[in-house]
Amino acid sequence: MSKPDPSEQSRSRRERILDAAFHAFATRGYRDTAMDDIAGAAETSKGGVYFHFPTKESIFRELMQTTADKLVGRVERAVALETEPVARAEAAIRTVLATFAGHRTMARLLFLDTVGAGRVFQAATNDLHDRFSRLIQGYLDDAV
């Protein structure tokens, strides 16, 4: 019988923490979610959460980044199916809007829960908005 791989266990716990945090933030909002809530939902200790993430903010930032990366991937896949510049721009915009319409929790976490959460979060949120603006702008520029 082989022992579980410690690095795989660590990755698995980290993913459980992120998943639990996403659901906790979606349910309670960022400000009303405590590290204890995340630890309980992830079925790990508070120390286990802190082992992987030094702060609640670091968890939220990672969730923002992961969510943004997934959305960019969706946009790139949709755009790759089109050959005409206008169709590519339309596909990019349609994909962003459809994703947010279908995943309201994701949209709320990315765009609303960070409002009023402080300068650090505002900077991170602005970076995400800029990333999406540049992505869409690039397709619009090609279409003109």
N, C-alpha and C positions, 0 to 999 in steps of 0.2 A: 504494500500500500504506500503510495507516494504522499509526501507532505504537500500541503498547499504552498504555492509560490508566494513568499511574503510580498514581493513587489506587486503581484496580481491582487492580493488581498488589499494592499494599500490603495491601488487604483480603484478597486471595487468600492471600498469605503468612501473614497473621495467622490466618486460618482453618486453614491447614495446620499452623501451630504449635499451635493449640488442639487440633486433631484428634490430632496426634502426642503432645501432652502427655496427653490423655485416655487414649490407648492405653498410653503409658509408665506413667502412674500406675496404670492398671488391671493392668498386668503386674507392675510392680516395687513398687508402693505409692509414696506420696508421698515418704517419707523416703529411699528407695533410688533415686529417680530424680534424675539430675543434669541440669543445663541442657545439657550436651553430648549426653546421650541424646535430649533433645527436639530439639535442633538437627539431629542426625543423622537422626532419623526424619522431620523436616519438610523435609529436604534443603535446609537453609539454614545459614548460619554462626551461631556462638554470638552474634556481634555483631548479626546479624539478629534473633535471638530477643530480645536485650536492647533493641533498637530499639523493639520493640512492647510488651515487658513488662520492667519494671525488676528483677523478682525472680521466682523460682519460685512464691513465695506469691501474687503477683499473677495468675499464670496459673491457679493452683488456685482462687483466689477467683472469677475470671471463669467458670471451668468450673462451679463450684458455683452461681453466680448464673444462668447460662444453663440449666443442668439444672433448677433450681428453677422458672424461668420456663416452661420447656417442660411441666413437670409441672402447674403451675397452669393452663396453657392446656388441657391434657387434662382436668383436673377440671372446669373451667368449661364445656367443650364437652359433657362427659357430663351435667353437672347441667342444662344448658340443654334437654336432651331430656326432662326430667321436669317434671311440673307439681305434683305433690303434695310437700309439705315432707319427709315421711319418705322418699319415693323419691329426692328430691334428696340428702338426707344419705347414704342408702345408696349412691347413684351416686358421690358424692364419695369415700367410704371405699373402696368397691370399686375405683375407678379408681386411687387411690394404692397400694393393696395389689397390684393386678394389674400396675401399672407396675413396682413394685419387684420383684415375683416374676419378671417377664419381662425385667427389666434389672438383674440382680444386681450388675453392675459399677457401675452408677449408684448403687445403694443403698449399696454398699461405699464408694464415693468420698464420698458425702454424709454417711454416718453413722459409718463405722468408721475410715477413714484419718485423720480429724482428731483422733481420741482420742489424747491425750498429745502433740499437736503444738504445744502452747503456748497461752498466753492469747489471742493474737490470733485463732488458728484456732478456739479454743473459743468465743470471742465470735461469730465469723461463723457457726459451726455452730449456736449457740444462737439466733441471729437467724433462721436457716432453719427450725429446729424451731418457733420461735414463729410464724413466718409460716404454716407448715402447720397448726399447732394452731389458730390464729385462723380460718383458712379452714374447717377441718372443724368447729370449734366454732360458727361462724356458721350452717352448715347444720344442725347438731344443735339449736341454739337455735330455729331456725325450725320444726323438726319437733316440738318439745315444746309 
